[in-house]
């Protein structure tokens, strides 16, 4: 379930100038425009039986940070790229950044013990062009 959603301008002048230089040699960043980059943030919680079906995001990049209480009280919840047959078991406070056009999903979470809010939390940044 979604807990929080917010949109903001993301990059400082220093970071933006570095991205312009990177764009000179990398096609993916070729259309970089410092005045149009923003991000949206969504926080989500996955409890027992929750998952996120296979999809693509409508952004330039997605950055997913996983958070959970230690010791980890659930199984599953891996971040999966089905087209590449690749899965990542995100550790607590680990961030995964990828092009948003890549199909991805979150496997079902199986909470092992009872308690409030002991499943998988995630904070996702959608880095995008402002429209």
N, CA, C and O atoms as a GROMACS GRO file, in nm:
protein
  524
    1UNK      N    1   0.084  -0.119   0.000
    1UNK     CA    2   0.000   0.000   0.000
    1UNK      C    3   0.087   0.124   0.000
    1UNK      O    4   0.196   0.123   0.057
    2UNK      N    5   0.040   0.229  -0.064
    2UNK     CA    6   0.114   0.354  -0.068
    2UNK      C    7   0.096   0.429   0.063
    2UNK      O    8  -0.014   0.438   0.117
    3UNK      N    9   0.205   0.484   0.113
    3UNK     CA   10   0.204   0.558   0.238
    3UNK      C   11   0.219   0.707   0.211
    3UNK      O   12   0.161   0.790   0.282
    4UNK      N   13   0.298   0.743   0.108
    4UNK     CA   14   0.334   0.882   0.085
    4UNK      C   15   0.366   0.902  -0.062
    4UNK      O   16   0.422   0.813  -0.126
    5UNK      N   17   0.330   1.019  -0.117
    5UNK     CA   18   0.366   1.054  -0.255
    5UNK      C   19   0.397   1.203  -0.260
    5UNK      O   20   0.323   1.285  -0.206
    6UNK      N   21   0.508   1.238  -0.327
    6UNK     CA   22   0.550   1.379  -0.335
    6UNK      C   23   0.632   1.401  -0.461
    6UNK      O   24   0.704   1.311  -0.505
    7UNK      N   25   0.621   1.520  -0.520
    7UNK     CA   26   0.700   1.557  -0.638
    7UNK      C   27   0.784   1.679  -0.603
    7UNK      O   28   0.739   1.768  -0.532
    8UNK      N   29   0.909   1.681  -0.654
    8UNK     CA   30   0.999   1.794  -0.626
    8UNK      C   31   1.101   1.808  -0.738
    8UNK      O   32   1.120   1.716  -0.818
    9UNK      N   33   1.167   1.924  -0.745
    9UNK     CA   34   1.283   1.940  -0.832
    9UNK      C   35   1.398   1.870  -0.762
    9UNK      O   36   1.409   1.873  -0.640
   10UNK      N   37   1.483   1.806  -0.839
   10UNK     CA   38   1.577   1.712  -0.779
   10UNK      C   39   1.721   1.757  -0.775
   10UNK      O   40   1.787   1.742  -0.672
   11UNK      N   41   1.773   1.812  -0.883
   11UNK     CA   42   1.917   1.824  -0.896
   11UNK      C   43   1.969   1.965  -0.871
   11UNK      O   44   1.909   2.063  -0.914
   12UNK      N   45   2.081   1.972  -0.803
   12UNK     CA   46   2.150   2.098  -0.780
   12UNK      C   47   2.226   2.137  -0.908
   12UNK      O   48   2.241   2.055  -0.998
   13UNK      N   49   2.273   2.260  -0.914
   13UNK     CA   50   2.352   2.306  -1.028
   13UNK      C   51   2.478   2.221  -1.046
   13UNK      O   52   2.516   2.191  -1.159
   14UNK      N   53   2.541   2.184  -0.936
   14UNK     CA   54   2.664   2.104  -0.943
   14UNK      C   55   2.638   1.967  -1.006
   14UNK      O   56   2.712   1.925  -1.095
   15UNK      N   57   2.536   1.900  -0.961
   15UNK     CA   58   2.504   1.768  -1.017
   15UNK      C   59   2.461   1.781  -1.163
   15UNK      O   60   2.500   1.699  -1.246
   16UNK      N   61   2.382   1.881  -1.193
   16UNK     CA   62   2.333   1.900  -1.330
   16UNK      C   63   2.447   1.924  -1.426
   16UNK      O   64   2.445   1.870  -1.537
   17UNK      N   65   2.546   2.005  -1.389
   17UNK     CA   66   2.658   2.031  -1.479
   17UNK      C   67   2.737   1.904  -1.506
   17UNK      O   68   2.788   1.885  -1.617
   18UNK      N   69   2.749   1.816  -1.407
   18UNK     CA   70   2.817   1.688  -1.428
   18UNK      C   71   2.737   1.600  -1.522
   18UNK      O   72   2.793   1.528  -1.604
   19UNK      N   73   2.605   1.606  -1.511
   19UNK     CA   74   2.521   1.525  -1.599
   19UNK      C   75   2.531   1.572  -1.744
   19UNK      O   76   2.528   1.490  -1.836
   20UNK      N   77   2.544   1.703  -1.765
   20UNK     CA   78   2.562   1.755  -1.902
   20UNK      C   79   2.689   1.697  -1.964
   20UNK      O   80   2.689   1.657  -2.080
   21UNK      N   81   2.795   1.692  -1.886
   21UNK     CA   82   2.921   1.636  -1.937
   21UNK      C   83   2.905   1.487  -1.968
   21UNK      O   84   2.956   1.438  -2.068
   22UNK      N   85   2.836   1.417  -1.881
   22UNK     CA   86   2.812   1.275  -1.902
   22UNK      C   87   2.729   1.253  -2.028
   22UNK      O   88   2.749   1.155  -2.100
   23UNK      N   89   2.637   1.343  -2.055
   23UNK     CA   90   2.548   1.331  -2.172
   23UNK      C   91   2.625   1.340  -2.304
   23UNK      O   92   2.580   1.288  -2.406
   24UNK      N   93   2.740   1.406  -2.302
   24UNK     CA   94   2.820   1.419  -2.424
   24UNK      C   95   2.868   1.283  -2.476
   24UNK      O   96   2.888   1.266  -2.596
   25UNK      N   97   2.886   1.187  -2.386
   25UNK     CA   98   2.940   1.057  -2.427
   25UNK      C   99   2.842   0.941  -2.406
   25UNK      O  100   2.877   0.826  -2.432
   26UNK      N  101   2.722   0.969  -2.360
   26UNK     CA  102   2.626   0.863  -2.334
   26UNK      C  103   2.491   0.900  -2.391
   26UNK      O  104   2.429   0.998  -2.348
   27UNK      N  105   2.445   0.822  -2.487
   27UNK     CA  106   2.320   0.853  -2.558
   27UNK      C  107   2.200   0.861  -2.465
   27UNK      O  108   2.110   0.943  -2.487
   28UNK      N  109   2.196   0.777  -2.363
   28UNK     CA  110   2.079   0.773  -2.275
   28UNK      C  111   2.055   0.909  -2.209
   28UNK      O  112   1.941   0.944  -2.179
   29UNK      N  113   2.162   0.984  -2.186
   29UNK     CA  114   2.150   1.115  -2.122
   29UNK      C  115   2.152   1.230  -2.223
   29UNK      O  116   2.158   1.347  -2.184
   30UNK      N  117   2.147   1.198  -2.351
   30UNK     CA  118   2.162   1.298  -2.456
   30UNK      C  119   2.062   1.414  -2.444
   30UNK      O  120   2.095   1.528  -2.477
   31UNK      N  121   1.942   1.386  -2.400
   31UNK     CA  122   1.838   1.489  -2.392
   31UNK      C  123   1.825   1.550  -2.253
   31UNK      O  124   1.721   1.605  -2.218
   32UNK      N  125   1.931   1.541  -2.176
   32UNK     CA  126   1.932   1.597  -2.041
   32UNK      C  127   1.902   1.746  -2.046
   32UNK      O  128   1.962   1.819  -2.125
   33UNK      N  129   1.812   1.791  -1.963
   33UNK     CA  130   1.776   1.932  -1.954
   33UNK      C  131   1.761   1.968  -1.807
   33UNK      O  132   1.666   1.925  -1.742
   34UNK      N  133   1.852   2.046  -1.757
   34UNK     CA  134   1.855   2.078  -1.614
   34UNK      C  135   1.728   2.143  -1.564
   34UNK      O  136   1.695   2.130  -1.446
   35UNK      N  137   1.657   2.213  -1.650
   35UNK     CA  138   1.537   2.283  -1.606
   35UNK      C  139   1.413   2.196  -1.607
   35UNK      O  140   1.306   2.237  -1.561
   36UNK      N  141   1.427   2.075  -1.660
   36UNK     CA  142   1.307   1.992  -1.669
   36UNK      C  143   1.315   1.863  -1.588
   36UNK      O  144   1.221   1.783  -1.590
   37UNK      N  145   1.424   1.841  -1.516
   37UNK     CA  146   1.437   1.718  -1.438
   37UNK      C  147   1.372   1.738  -1.301
   37UNK      O  148   1.394   1.839  -1.233
   38UNK      N  149   1.293   1.641  -1.262
   38UNK     CA  150   1.228   1.641  -1.131
   38UNK      C  151   1.216   1.497  -1.086
   38UNK      O  152   1.244   1.405  -1.162
   39UNK      N  153   1.176   1.477  -0.963
   39UNK     CA  154   1.147   1.341  -0.920
   39UNK      C  155   1.017   1.338  -0.842
   39UNK      O  156   0.974   1.438  -0.784
   40UNK      N  157   0.959   1.222  -0.842
   40UNK     CA  158   0.842   1.194  -0.759
   40UNK      C  159   0.885   1.085  -0.662
   40UNK      O  160   0.965   0.998  -0.697
   41UNK      N  161   0.832   1.092  -0.543
   41UNK     CA  162   0.868   0.995  -0.440
   41UNK      C  163   0.742   0.925  -0.393
   41UNK      O  164   0.640   0.989  -0.369
   42UNK      N  165   0.751   0.793  -0.381
   42UNK     CA  166   0.640   0.717  -0.324
   42UNK      C  167   0.697   0.621  -0.220
   42UNK      O  168   0.796   0.553  -0.246
   43UNK      N  169   0.634   0.616  -0.104
   43UNK     CA  170   0.672   0.521   0.000
   43UNK      C  171   0.564   0.413   0.006
   43UNK      O  172   0.445   0.443   0.001
   44UNK      N  173   0.608   0.288   0.015
   44UNK     CA  174   0.513   0.178   0.016
   44UNK      C  175   0.548   0.078   0.125
   44UNK      O  176   0.664   0.067   0.167
   45UNK      N  177   0.447   0.004   0.168
   45UNK     CA  178   0.466  -0.103   0.266
   45UNK      C  179   0.410  -0.232   0.211
   45UNK      O  180   0.298  -0.235   0.160
   46UNK      N  181   0.488  -0.341   0.221
   46UNK     CA  182   0.446  -0.473   0.177
   46UNK      C  183   0.431  -0.562   0.300
   46UNK      O  184   0.529  -0.591   0.369
   47UNK      N  185   0.308  -0.606   0.326
   47UNK     CA  186   0.280  -0.696   0.438
   47UNK      C  187   0.267  -0.839   0.384
   47UNK      O  188   0.291  -0.863   0.266
   48UNK      N  189   0.231  -0.931   0.469
   48UNK     CA  190   0.218  -1.071   0.430
   48UNK      C  191   0.125  -1.086   0.310
   48UNK      O  192   0.011  -1.041   0.312
   49UNK      N  193   0.176  -1.151   0.204
   49UNK     CA  194   0.097  -1.175   0.084
   49UNK      C  195   0.101  -1.063  -0.019
   49UNK      O  196   0.049  -1.079  -0.130
   50UNK      N  197   0.161  -0.950   0.014
   50UNK     CA  198   0.168  -0.838  -0.080
   50UNK      C  199   0.278  -0.860  -0.183
   50UNK      O  200   0.378  -0.925  -0.156
   51UNK      N  201   0.257  -0.805  -0.301
   51UNK     CA  202   0.353  -0.812  -0.412
   51UNK      C  203   0.321  -0.696  -0.505
   51UNK      O  204   0.221  -0.626  -0.487
   52UNK      N  205   0.405  -0.676  -0.605
   52UNK     CA  206   0.379  -0.575  -0.708
   52UNK      C  207   0.399  -0.643  -0.842
   52UNK      O  208   0.508  -0.689  -0.875
   53UNK      N  209   0.291  -0.650  -0.920
   53UNK     CA  210   0.298  -0.725  -1.046
   53UNK      C  211   0.391  -0.658  -1.147
   53UNK      O  212   0.425  -0.540  -1.134
   54UNK      N  213   0.430  -0.734  -1.246
   54UNK     CA  214   0.525  -0.691  -1.348
   54UNK      C  215   0.475  -0.566  -1.421
   54UNK      O  216   0.360  -0.559  -1.463
   55UNK      N  217   0.565  -0.467  -1.435
   55UNK     CA  218   0.527  -0.340  -1.497
   55UNK      C  219   0.652  -0.262  -1.539
   55UNK      O  220   0.765  -0.301  -1.508
   56UNK      N  221   0.630  -0.152  -1.608
   56UNK     CA  222   0.733  -0.054  -1.641
   56UNK      C  223   0.688   0.079  -1.582
   56UNK      O  224   0.569   0.107  -1.576
   57UNK      N  225   0.784   0.160  -1.538
   57UNK     CA  226   0.751   0.292  -1.486
   57UNK      C  227   0.756   0.394  -1.600
   57UNK      O  228   0.822   0.371  -1.702
   58UNK      N  229   0.688   0.504  -1.583
   58UNK     CA  230   0.688   0.610  -1.684
   58UNK      C  231   0.780   0.723  -1.638
   58UNK      O  232   0.734   0.834  -1.610
   59UNK      N  233   0.907   0.694  -1.630
   59UNK     CA  234   1.007   0.790  -1.587
   59UNK      C  235   1.136   0.761  -1.662
   59UNK      O  236   1.144   0.664  -1.738
   60UNK      N  237   1.236   0.844  -1.641
   60UNK     CA  238   1.367   0.823  -1.701
   60UNK      C  239   1.443   0.714  -1.624
   60UNK      O  240   1.494   0.618  -1.682
   61UNK      N  241   1.449   0.730  -1.493
   61UNK     CA  242   1.511   0.633  -1.404
   61UNK      C  243   1.420   0.609  -1.285
   61UNK      O  244   1.342   0.696  -1.246
   62UNK      N  245   1.431   0.490  -1.227
   62UNK     CA  246   1.366   0.458  -1.101
   62UNK      C  247   1.477   0.423  -1.002
   62UNK      O  248   1.574   0.356  -1.038
   63UNK      N  249   1.460   0.467  -0.879
   63UNK     CA  250   1.555   0.436  -0.772
   63UNK      C  251   1.475   0.383  -0.654
   63UNK      O  252   1.397   0.457  -0.593
   64UNK      N  253   1.493   0.256  -0.622
   64UNK     CA  254   1.416   0.191  -0.516
   64UNK      C  255   1.507   0.163  -0.397
   64UNK      O  256   1.611   0.100  -0.411
   65UNK      N  257   1.465   0.211  -0.280
   65UNK     CA  258   1.538   0.185  -0.156
   65UNK      C  259   1.451   0.097  -0.068
   65UNK      O  260   1.336   0.130  -0.041
   66UNK      N  261   1.505  -0.016  -0.025
   66UNK     CA  262   1.433  -0.109   0.062
   66UNK      C  263   1.469  -0.080   0.208
   66UNK      O  264   1.584  -0.049   0.240
   67UNK      N  265   1.369  -0.089   0.294
   67UNK     CA  266   1.388  -0.068   0.437
   67UNK      C  267   1.310  -0.174   0.513
   67UNK      O  268   1.197  -0.206   0.476
   68UNK      N  269   1.369  -0.228   0.619
   68UNK     CA  270   1.297  -0.321   0.706
   68UNK      C  271   1.368  -0.329   0.839
   68UNK      O  272   1.486  -0.294   0.852
   69UNK      N  273   1.294  -0.376   0.940
   69UNK     CA  274   1.351  -0.394   1.072
   69UNK      C  275   1.441  -0.516   1.073
   69UNK      O  276   1.412  -0.616   1.009
   70UNK      N  277   1.551  -0.505   1.147
   70UNK     CA  278   1.641  -0.619   1.164
   70UNK      C  279   1.618  -0.679   1.302
   70UNK      O  280   1.598  -0.605   1.398
   71UNK      N  281   1.620  -0.810   1.314
   71UNK     CA  282   1.643  -0.906   1.206
   71UNK      C  283   1.523  -0.909   1.112
   71UNK      O  284   1.409  -0.884   1.152
   72UNK      N  285   1.551  -0.941   0.988
   72UNK     CA  286   1.449  -0.946   0.884
   72UNK      C  287   1.342  -1.049   0.922
   72UNK      O  288   1.374  -1.165   0.949
   73UNK      N  289   1.216  -1.007   0.923
   73UNK     CA  290   1.106  -1.093   0.969
   73UNK      C  291   1.020  -1.145   0.855
   73UNK      O  292   0.906  -1.189   0.878
   74UNK      N  293   1.072  -1.142   0.732
   74UNK     CA  294   0.993  -1.189   0.618
   74UNK      C  295   1.083  -1.257   0.516
   74UNK      O  296   1.204  -1.236   0.513
   75UNK      N  297   1.021  -1.337   0.432
   75UNK     CA  298   1.087  -1.397   0.317
   75UNK      C  299   1.025  -1.336   0.193
   75UNK      O  300   0.918  -1.274   0.200
   76UNK      N  301   1.092  -1.353   0.080
   76UNK     CA  302   1.039  -1.300  -0.046
   76UNK      C  303   1.065  -1.151  -0.056
   76UNK      O  304   1.155  -1.096   0.007
   77UNK      N  305   0.983  -1.086  -0.139
   77UNK     CA  306   0.998  -0.942  -0.159
   77UNK      C  307   1.116  -0.905  -0.246
   77UNK      O  308   1.158  -0.789  -0.248
   78UNK      N  309   1.172  -1.004  -0.318
   78UNK     CA  310   1.286  -0.974  -0.405
   78UNK      C  311   1.241  -0.884  -0.519
   78UNK      O  312   1.126  -0.890  -0.563
   79UNK      N  313   1.332  -0.801  -0.567
   79UNK     CA  314   1.308  -0.712  -0.680
   79UNK      C  315   1.351  -0.789  -0.805
   79UNK      O  316   1.467  -0.830  -0.815
   80UNK      N  317   1.260  -0.808  -0.901
   80UNK     CA  318   1.284  -0.898  -1.013
   80UNK      C  319   1.275  -0.823  -1.146
   80UNK      O  320   1.186  -0.742  -1.168
   81UNK      N  321   1.371  -0.854  -1.235
   81UNK     CA  322   1.369  -0.809  -1.374
   81UNK      C  323   1.342  -0.932  -1.459
   81UNK      O  324   1.436  -0.999  -1.501
   82UNK      N  325   1.214  -0.965  -1.486
   82UNK     CA  326   1.181  -1.092  -1.551
   82UNK      C  327   1.239  -1.108  -1.692
   82UNK      O  328   1.271  -1.219  -1.732
   83UNK      N  329   1.252  -1.001  -1.766
   83UNK     CA  330   1.307  -1.011  -1.902
   83UNK      C  331   1.453  -1.056  -1.902
   83UNK      O  332   1.501  -1.111  -2.001
   84UNK      N  333   1.522  -1.034  -1.792
   84UNK     CA  334   1.663  -1.070  -1.780
   84UNK      C  335   1.684  -1.190  -1.689
   84UNK      O  336   1.798  -1.232  -1.666
   85UNK      N  337   1.573  -1.246  -1.637
   85UNK     CA  338   1.581  -1.358  -1.543
   85UNK      C  339   1.678  -1.324  -1.430
   85UNK      O  340   1.767  -1.402  -1.397
   86UNK      N  341   1.657  -1.205  -1.370
   86UNK     CA  342   1.749  -1.153  -1.268
   86UNK      C  343   1.667  -1.101  -1.150
   86UNK      O  344   1.570  -1.028  -1.169
   87UNK      N  345   1.708  -1.139  -1.030
   87UNK     CA  346   1.640  -1.094  -0.908
   87UNK      C  347   1.742  -1.042  -0.808
   87UNK      O  348   1.854  -1.093  -0.799
   88UNK      N  349   1.702  -0.941  -0.734
   88UNK     CA  350   1.788  -0.881  -0.632
   88UNK      C  351   1.715  -0.887  -0.498
   88UNK      O  352   1.602  -0.840  -0.487
   89UNK      N  353   1.779  -0.945  -0.398
   89UNK     CA  354   1.725  -0.945  -0.264
   89UNK      C  355   1.780  -0.819  -0.196
   89UNK      O  356   1.889  -0.820  -0.139
   90UNK      N  357   1.704  -0.712  -0.204
   90UNK     CA  358   1.752  -0.583  -0.151
   90UNK      C  359   1.770  -0.592   0.000
   90UNK      O  360   1.679  -0.630   0.074
   91UNK      N  361   1.888  -0.555   0.045
   91UNK     CA  362   1.916  -0.552   0.188
   91UNK      C  363   1.862  -0.422   0.246
   91UNK      O  364   1.831  -0.328   0.173
   92UNK      N  365   1.850  -0.418   0.378
   92UNK     CA  366   1.801  -0.298   0.444
   92UNK      C  367   1.884  -0.176   0.406
   92UNK      O  368   2.006  -0.178   0.413
   93UNK      N  369   1.816  -0.070   0.364
   93UNK     CA  370   1.878   0.058   0.329
   93UNK      C  371   1.962   0.050   0.201
   93UNK      O  372   2.052   0.131   0.182
   94UNK      N  373   1.933  -0.047   0.115
   94UNK     CA  374   2.002  -0.062  -0.013
   94UNK      C  375   1.917   0.002  -0.122
   94UNK      O  376   1.795  -0.012  -0.123
   95UNK      N  377   1.983   0.074  -0.215
   95UNK     CA  378   1.913   0.140  -0.324
   95UNK      C  379   1.955   0.079  -0.457
   95UNK      O  380   2.073   0.055  -0.481
   96UNK      N  381   1.856   0.055  -0.542
   96UNK     CA  382   1.876   0.001  -0.675
   96UNK      C  383   1.826   0.105  -0.775
   96UNK      O  384   1.711   0.148  -0.768
   97UNK      N  385   1.913   0.147  -0.869
   97UNK     CA  386   1.878   0.247  -0.969
   97UNK      C  387   1.882   0.180  -1.106
   97UNK      O  388   1.977   0.108  -1.137
   98UNK      N  389   1.778   0.203  -1.187
   98UNK     CA  390   1.771   0.138  -1.318
   98UNK      C  391   1.684   0.221  -1.412
   98UNK      O  392   1.602   0.301  -1.366
   99UNK      N  393   1.703   0.204  -1.544
   99UNK     CA  394   1.615   0.273  -1.640
   99UNK      C  395   1.471   0.225  -1.620
   99UNK      O  396   1.445   0.105  -1.617
  100UNK      N  397   1.380   0.318  -1.609
  100UNK     CA  398   1.242   0.286  -1.576
  100UNK      C  399   1.170   0.202  -1.681
  100UNK      O  400   1.068   0.140  -1.651
  101UNK      N  401   1.221   0.201  -1.804
  101UNK     CA  402   1.156   0.126  -1.911
  101UNK      C  403   1.180  -0.025  -1.902
  101UNK      O  404   1.122  -0.101  -1.979
  102UNK      N  405   1.263  -0.067  -1.809
  102UNK     CA  406   1.288  -0.210  -1.792
  102UNK      C  407   1.175  -0.269  -1.706
  102UNK      O  408   1.145  -0.217  -1.598
  103UNK      N  409   1.114  -0.376  -1.754
  103UNK     CA  410   1.006  -0.442  -1.680
  103UNK      C  411   1.060  -0.496  -1.548
  103UNK      O  412   1.167  -0.556  -1.542
  104UNK      N  413   0.983  -0.472  -1.440
  104UNK     CA  414   1.025  -0.515  -1.307
  104UNK      C  415   0.902  -0.547  -1.222
  104UNK      O  416   0.790  -0.511  -1.255
  105UNK      N  417   0.928  -0.615  -1.111
  105UNK     CA  418   0.821  -0.655  -1.019
  105UNK      C  419   0.880  -0.681  -0.881
  105UNK      O  420   1.002  -0.687  -0.864
  106UNK      N  421   0.792  -0.696  -0.782
  106UNK     CA  422   0.833  -0.734  -0.647
  106UNK      C  423   0.762  -0.865  -0.614
  106UNK      O  424   0.640  -0.874  -0.624
  107UNK      N  425   0.841  -0.965  -0.576
  107UNK     CA  426   0.785  -1.095  -0.540
  107UNK      C  427   0.701  -1.084  -0.413
  107UNK      O  428   0.716  -0.991  -0.334
  108UNK      N  429   0.614  -1.180  -0.395
  108UNK     CA  430   0.527  -1.184  -0.278
  108UNK      C  431   0.609  -1.189  -0.148
  108UNK      O  432   0.710  -1.259  -0.139
  109UNK      N  433   0.564  -1.113  -0.050
  109UNK     CA  434   0.628  -1.107   0.082
  109UNK      C  435   0.557  -1.207   0.173
  109UNK      O  436   0.434  -1.211   0.178
  110UNK      N  437   0.635  -1.286   0.245
  110UNK     CA  438   0.582  -1.382   0.342
  110UNK      C  439   0.639  -1.347   0.480
  110UNK      O  440   0.754  -1.378   0.511
  111UNK      N  441   0.557  -1.280   0.562
  111UNK     CA  442   0.601  -1.241   0.697
  111UNK      C  443   0.604  -1.366   0.784
  111UNK      O  444   0.507  -1.441   0.790
  112UNK      N  445   0.718  -1.388   0.854
  112UNK     CA  446   0.738  -1.509   0.935
  112UNK      C  447   0.685  -1.497   1.076
  112UNK      O  448   0.645  -1.597   1.136
  113UNK      N  449   0.682  -1.377   1.131
  113UNK     CA  450   0.638  -1.358   1.269
  113UNK      C  451   0.532  -1.249   1.274
  113UNK      O  452   0.520  -1.169   1.182
  114UNK      N  453   0.456  -1.247   1.380
  114UNK     CA  454   0.353  -1.145   1.391
  114UNK      C  455   0.411  -1.018   1.452
  114UNK      O  456   0.511  -1.022   1.524
  115UNK      N  457   0.348  -0.909   1.423
  115UNK     CA  458   0.391  -0.779   1.475
  115UNK      C  459   0.347  -0.670   1.380
  115UNK      O  460   0.311  -0.697   1.265
  116UNK      N  461   0.349  -0.550   1.428
  116UNK     CA  462   0.305  -0.438   1.346
  116UNK      C  463   0.418  -0.387   1.257
  116UNK      O  464   0.528  -0.360   1.304
  117UNK      N  465   0.388  -0.374   1.127
  117UNK     CA  466   0.478  -0.311   1.030
  117UNK      C  467   0.617  -0.374   1.029
  117UNK      O  468   0.717  -0.303   1.035
  118UNK      N  469   0.624  -0.507   1.021
  118UNK     CA  470   0.755  -0.575   1.018
  118UNK      C  471   0.786  -0.631   0.880
  118UNK      O  472   0.882  -0.706   0.864
  119UNK      N  473   0.706  -0.594   0.781
  119UNK     CA  474   0.730  -0.640   0.645
  119UNK      C  475   0.833  -0.553   0.574
  119UNK      O  476   0.925  -0.500   0.636
  120UNK      N  477   0.816  -0.540   0.444
  120UNK     CA  478   0.911  -0.470   0.357
  120UNK      C  479   0.860  -0.330   0.324
  120UNK      O  480   0.751  -0.316   0.269
  121UNK      N  481   0.938  -0.230   0.356
  121UNK     CA  482   0.910  -0.092   0.316
  121UNK      C  483   0.994  -0.060   0.193
  121UNK      O  484   1.102  -0.116   0.176
  122UNK      N  485   0.947   0.030   0.110
  122UNK     CA  486   1.031   0.079   0.001
  122UNK      C  487   1.000   0.226  -0.024
  122UNK      O  488   0.887   0.271  -0.009
  123UNK      N  489   1.103   0.297  -0.062
  123UNK     CA  490   1.090   0.435  -0.105
  123UNK      C  491   1.140   0.439  -0.248
  123UNK      O  492   1.256   0.404  -0.275
  124UNK      N  493   1.054   0.481  -0.340
  124UNK     CA  494   1.090   0.484  -0.481
  124UNK      C  495   1.094   0.627  -0.530
  124UNK      O  496   1.000   0.704  -0.510
  125UNK      N  497   1.204   0.662  -0.595
  125UNK     CA  498   1.218   0.792  -0.662
  125UNK      C  499   1.203   0.767  -0.811
  125UNK      O  500   1.273   0.684  -0.869
  126UNK      N  501   1.109   0.840  -0.874
  126UNK     CA  502   1.093   0.836  -1.019
  126UNK      C  503   1.158   0.962  -1.074
  126UNK      O  504   1.104   1.072  -1.057
  127UNK      N  505   1.270   0.949  -1.139
  127UNK     CA  506   1.345   1.063  -1.192
  127UNK      C  507   1.297   1.083  -1.334
  127UNK      O  508   1.305   0.992  -1.416
  128UNK      N  509   1.248   1.203  -1.363
  128UNK     CA  510   1.173   1.223  -1.486
  128UNK      C  511   1.191   1.362  -1.542
  128UNK      O  512   1.249   1.450  -1.478
  129UNK      N  513   1.140   1.380  -1.663
  129UNK     CA  514   1.132   1.512  -1.724
  129UNK      C  515   1.000   1.575  -1.683
  129UNK      O  516   0.896   1.509  -1.685
  130UNK      N  517   1.002   1.701  -1.646
  130UNK     CA  518   0.880   1.774  -1.614
  130UNK      C  519   0.804   1.796  -1.744
  130UNK      O  520   0.864   1.825  -1.848
  131UNK      N  521   0.674   1.782  -1.739
  131UNK     CA  522   0.593   1.803  -1.858
  131UNK      C  523   0.514   1.930  -1.849
  131UNK      O  524   0.439   1.964  -1.941
   0.00000   0.00000   0.00000
